[in-house]
Amino acid sequence: RRRLAPLNEDNGRFLLLAALIAAYLSAGATVFSALESPSEAAAQLRWNRTLHNFSRIFNISLPELRAFLRSYEAAMAAGIRVDALRPRWDFPGAFYFVGTVVSTIGFGMTTPATVAGKVFLIVYGLFGCAGTILFFNLFLERIISLLAFIMKACHERQLRRSGLLPPNFRRGPAMSGVGSLVGWKPSVYHVMLILGIFAITLSCCASAMYTAVEGWNYVDSLYYCFVTFSTIGFGDLVSSQNAAYQNQGLYRFGNFIFILMGVCCIYSLFNVISIVIKQVLNWVLKKFECRCCPKCHKSSARLGRRNAITPGARLRRHNISMDTDGQYDSDTEGRRLSGEMISMRELTASNKVSLAILQKQLSETANGYPRNVCINTRQNGFSAGVGALAIMNNRLAETSDSR
């Protein structure tokens, strides 16, 4: 009888994260429903009372009044307001719009109304969003490199103070002989702390500007900063929408810089937090594995001491995955479970895998590929991660140790 293969670490982490996200969404929906539902019901009651009073006082039928309000809602969707606002589709307004498109903020206060504009937006957003995500990844790479350089300099300074480095030590080829700096990488938790402090400082400064210029209270300004910098973009608060401001050019430039730096910083912070979440998932999986190991592998651990030659263990040590055709017969299963003898099927499969690895090494060496590429047959082009995850794995300490 064929036994189902257990989940590997990546699949286990994925399923655990999916379960945690589902629980997180359910908890968030419960909290927001409890907080906002009473306010929504009270607002709806007040609006119905106001509507009926207006209809009775001015002797206007409710269907006519509702038809007028629908026309007003359509005008609002088209960008028409009672108070004077700046033109939505002049060059500064259109530039603001495309900036919210490619950064995936999407406030929604301006939308194309023509068919040609909607079609162009699809093509424009496809390449614009892809290029902006690439820009965010490159920004992440450089901010992590900068933080790593600064943190390494601080680390060397601490080593000099403690006497582990000579006073005239300099970076360069001599660094390879210093054991305290070989393979040193900054901690992901320190990077998360620095990015968090920078994001909070940037949000506080931007909120002070919006409070002074837009007239919002400080909590609303902080709320706008988070919604915008995280690219959520609800659109209930949108900056730089009035017809005129004092020092308008300077304010628009400052608004652009704050949004650009805020989005880049929060994107980097989100990626670092995702790595910390991954560490927590790895810790949970290890706890589950430690609980299951004594029960699931008790017999194999005891029998492994009786027989030192176990082809399965040898293949696992070398990270070689082999495919076997057909089901195991009872004789083979008995020998595998007993651990006393080497089955001919496993020995043949081991020889086939060794021959295939040797042929692959010879072929890749002849074609000019490095030998370390074919050491592990399970590695592929995506084994080190893609995008921001690969950047974090290459530059931070905890991400490399977890793999």
Buried (B, 14 or more C-beta within 10 A) or exposed (E): EEEEEEEEBEEBBEEBBEEBEEEEEEEEEEEEEEEEEEEEEEEEEEEEEEBEEEBEEEEEEEEEBEEEEEEEEEEEEEBEEEEEBBEBEEEBBEEBBBBBBBBBBBBEBBBEEEEEEEEEBEEBBEEBBEEBBEBBBEBBBEBBEEBBEEBBEEBBEEBBEEEBBEEEBEEEEEBEEBEEBEEBBBEBBBBBEBBBEBBEEBBEBBBEBBBEBBEBEEEBBBBBBBBBBBBEBBBEBBBBBBEEBEEBEEBBEBBBEBBBBBBBBBBBBBBBBBBBEBBEBBEBBEEEEEEEEEEEEEEBEEBBEEEEEBBBBEBEEEEBEBEEEEEBEEEBBEBBEEBEEBBEBBEEBBEEBEEEBEEBBEEBEEEEEEEEEBEEBEEEEEEEBEEBBBBBBBBBBBBBEBE
